[in-house]
Amino acid sequence: MAARHPEADSDPAVRRLRTAILLNGVFIAVELAAGFLVNSLALISDAWHNLTDVLGLGIAWFAIRQVRRPADSARTFGYHRAGILAALGNSLLLGVVTVNLLLEASHRLRQPPPAVAQGGVIMGVAAVGVVINGAVAFALRRTGRDLNLRGAFLHMLGDALVSLGVMVAGAGMLYTGWIWPDPVASILVGVFILAGAWRIVREAVNVLMEGAPRDLDVREVGVAVAGFPGVRGVHHLHVWSLSSDVTALSCHVVVEDQAVSVGGLLVGRIQQELKDRFGISHATIQLESAVHAPTDPLPIQREEEAARP
């Protein structure tokens, strides 16, 4: 069993996440019941969308707690990737179920069911979703640089907009008597879900493949390190993601022969620059004497030295 972390439990963001999970859990039950009662695929699709986002909120809550777990001899980098694995599994499951909903919506467009769906009920339930999701998004709007909380905010804001779309479909059914707005709204919700799921899957796979963050130019990082006074070149440069918001780096830095204490100060300055400028919080730097040529076929040198004829 995971250890409790009182400092995490007292975090305002964690409390907001718990409240959001509770409110959305109740709303999902109501929306599913209403969807089956009035035979509304739009409500059922939106409920499933909200369910997956509740799982996303749970992952964000779980990740905040896991980050505070210390590394041990078995997991020397800690538990950063627990949330990545959960996000990947949830997104794949979300994709499978959403495709089934899209197929059902397509079938209903070709062969409309009896006019059971009630536009007024759909509007009322969706309006509750707009209020709940909008309130949660408002509570999470100030999330700083934490990617988990920013993702939770965007999920809740998206849910509010999706529920608004379902309201519009309900209004169209209520005032026109048409059935087609219900499956059309379901298709739009499904496309919205699949787009979000694909982004999560792509990011999770990139992290698990130890890829560099997509918004980080590794060459630029190497040039920045090579630009420090006393640095002759950089090679064996590797940058990878431990999680969606933790980036690690390792490299060999070529310097002139110098005292160990001087080299230690240089490493400290480079690490601070990497953290401040590129958000790389875990950097392992190995110093090498310039007497030994780098073995990397593409070493990064200081710009002024590379410009020499």
C-alpha positions, 0 to 999 in steps of 0.5 A, spaced: 500 500 500 502 506 498 504 511 503 500 517 505 503 524 504 499 529 508 503 534 505 499 532 498 493 531 501 493 538 504 495 541 497 489 546 495 489 543 488 489 536 490 483 538 494 480 541 488 481 534 484 478 530 489 471 534 489 471 534 482 472 527 482 466 526 486 461 531 483 463 528 476 462 521 479 455 523 481 453 527 474 456 521 470 451 516 474 445 521 473 447 522 465 448 515 464 441 513 467 438 519 463 441 517 457 438 510 457 431 512 460 430 517 454 434 512 449 439 518 447 446 516 444 449 523 445 448 523 453 451 516 453 457 518 449 458 524 453 457 520 460 463 516 457 467 522 455 466 524 462 468 518 465 474 518 462 476 525 464 474 522 471 479 517 470 484 523 468 483 527 474 484 520 478 491 520 474 493 527 476 491 526 483 495 519 483 501 523 480 501 528 485 502 523 490 507 519 487 511 524 485 512 525 493 514 517 493 522 517 494 526 513 489 528 506 492 533 501 490 528 497 485 526 504 482 532 509 482 528 514 478 522 513 483 515 512 480 514 518 475 511 513 470 506 510 474 501 515 471 504 515 464 502 507 464 495 509 467 494 514 462 496 510 456 491 504 458 485 509 459 486 512 452 486 505 449 480 503 452 477 510 451 478 509 443 475 502 443 469 504 446 468 510 442 469 507 436 463 502 438 459 509 439 461 512 433 459 505 429 452 505 433 451 513 431 452 511 424 447 506 424 442 510 427 443 515 422 441 510 417 436 507 421 433 512 426 430 509 432 423 510 434 422 517 437 424 516 444 429 521 445 426 527 449 430 533 447 428 537 454 431 531 458 437 532 454 437 539 455 436 539 462 442 534 463 447 537 459 446 543 462 447 540 469 454 538 466 455 545 463 455 548 470 459 542 474 464 542 469 465 549 468 465 550 475 471 545 476 475 548 470 474 555 474 477 552 480 483 549 476 484 555 472 490 557 476 495 551 475 501 553 474 506 549 470 504 542 473 502 539 466 497 534 470 493 539 473 493 543 466 491 537 463 485 536 468 483 544 467 483 543 459 479 536 460 474 540 464 473 546 460 473 541 454 467 537 458 463 543 459 464 545 451 461 538 449 456 538 454 454 545 451 454 542 444 449 536 447 444 542 449 444 545 443 442 538 440 437 537 445 434 544 443 434 542 436 430 535 438 425 539 442 423 544 437 423 541 431 422 534 433 427 531 429 431 525 431 438 526 427 441 531 432 442 526 437 447 521 433 450 527 430 452 530 437 454 523 439 459 523 433 462 530 434 463 528 441 466 521 439 471 525 434 473 530 440 474 524 444 478 520 439 483 527 438 484 527 445 485 520 446 490 520 440 494 526 443 495 522 450 497 516 447 502 519 442 505 523 448 505 516 453 508 512 447 514 518 446 515 518 454 516 510 454 520 510 448 525 515 452 524 520 447 525 527 448 520 532 449 516 534 443 517 542 444 525 541 446 530 542 441 536 537 443 541 541 438 539 547 442 541 544 448 547 541 446 549 548 443 548 552 450 552 547 454 558 548 449 557 555 450 560 555 457 567 558 458 572 552 458 567 547 455 571 545 448 565 540 446 559 536 448 558 529 445 554 523 447 548 527 449 541 524 451 535 527 453 529 523 455 522 524 458 521 520 465 514 523 465 510 528 462 513 534 466 520 531 468 526 531 463 532 528 464 539 529 460 546 525 460 552 528 456 560 528 456 563 535 456 570 536 454 574 541 458 581 543 459 585 539 464 583 542 471 582 541 478 576 537 480 573 543 484 573 547 478 570 542 474 564 541 480 563 548 479 562 548 472 557 542 472 553 546 477 552 552 473 551 547 467 545 544 471 542 550 473 542 553 466 539 547 464 533 547 469 532 554 468 532 555 461 530 548 458 526 545 464 531 539 465 531 537 472 535 531 472 542 532 469 548 527 469 554 531 466 561 527 465 567 531 464 572 529 460 579 532 458 580 535 452 586 530 451 582 525 449 578 526 443 570 525 443 568 518 440 561 521 438 561 522 431 557 528 431 560 532 437 557 539 439 563 544 439 563 551 441 560 556 436 566 560 435 571 554 435 566 551 429 567 557 425 574 557 425 577 555 418 
